[in-house]
Amino acid sequence: MKRWKVWQSLPRATAPAALGSLVSLAAQGFLALALFRLFSPEEVGVFSATSQLAFFWASLALAQSPLSLLAERDQEPRAAARRAWRQSAWRMLWLAPVAALGAVWSGLGQAAQVWAWAAALGLTQLSWLLAQSLTLRVGSLWSMGLVRMVPPVLAATAAVLGAVLFPERGEGLELPVLLVSACLGYLVGAAWMWLAFQPASPADLALSAEAGSDLQLAQSAAPTSSDPRSARLKMLHTLTDGLAATALALSWPAHYGVQEAGWLLALLRLLSFIPALVHTAWAQVVLSSDTQVRLRPIHVAYGASALVLGVGALVSAAVLWGWLDARWQGLLNFVWPLVAWQMAACFMAAFAHLPFQKGLAAMYSWLCVGINAVFIALCLVGSAVFDFTASAHLGWISAFMVLSLGALVLWIALSPFRHAVAPGSSEAL
């Protein structure tokens, strides 16, 4: 009965967001199996490096706008979403030369095609990420779930169909089935941005009135959130986040070859989706809620970490028992360092809302910038300075991330609140 009461106390967006994210996770797992069975490591390496360049470009252009859209609940969501999209699109245009340099530096060849695909993926992904936050503010329960589940399901389905219909594809960009599939999925997800251009309906007004009434009743118990960071700090945080992920994706093929990059990036793509799920189905929902949330972040982190362990064990079993093609045997060198890293990332994702509720957002961003700077240095110069093998290099990177993320979580959890918070809310361990 107590568990049922806790479930009832969760925000209305929790169930659809969690369901949509879980279906999205299942689609990602299915796509990972398809990558291992239907595509070569070289194809996966080209796709992963290009999509990471696109993610970096889109993330930097967004400058954490989806998070601000959730944390700054005093702004009218539709107008804020339209403004965020316009500003992000302009930033993406200004950053086009930087993306071109990344396409050349990746060593994938055909840099113009890599840049063009990164542009298409980046713009559609940018719109999809904003749409996810917008639906949490003004969307129906159906839209909250569908905006998360439809794009990855569609992308995975298109990838499988493309692999079956075009078995002779080459190893590069001759027939980029994976890139076309991803772009199609993001494009469909971006369609939910139409909500930003719709006038408020009577149902929306009634829902807003109900939410305002609920907020007045629960105001003394509900935690407040804000994002007081300057635009420059948000841009710097986003820049280092994007540079860190892109440094790993682009430096690995440059240092160790496309096949090693395919092993690492395919597995990282599978495992990293779990902390991403925690962030979208938990941290973002808590930030968008005006009511008290009783479920503790530590329990969310434990559950997500157990899921990461299970996925890592399944991948190891698939390799050891011969379920995968012999070309994927190299995955074994990367499984457990990545598992440890992503478990730490799950804890960070579970506590990611607290800096905005404790008044620590600025310091949190500066600490993340410092962690990212060391991570980038390890990616770019670690192999040259220490003459690492690929597995040893990843071991050092994973050890650093486990220690740094663990310390950051402890700091967030143990730091006092700068405003009063009701006992038993989601801010406590």
PyMOL commands that set and color helices and strands:
alter all, ss='L'
color gray80, all
select helices_A, chain A and resi 2-9+14-38+41-62+65-71+77-94+96-105+111-138+141-165+177-197+202-218+231-256+258-288+297-320+326-333+335-350+354-358+361-386+390-414
alter helices_A, ss='H'
color red, helices_A
deselect
rebuild
show_as cartoon
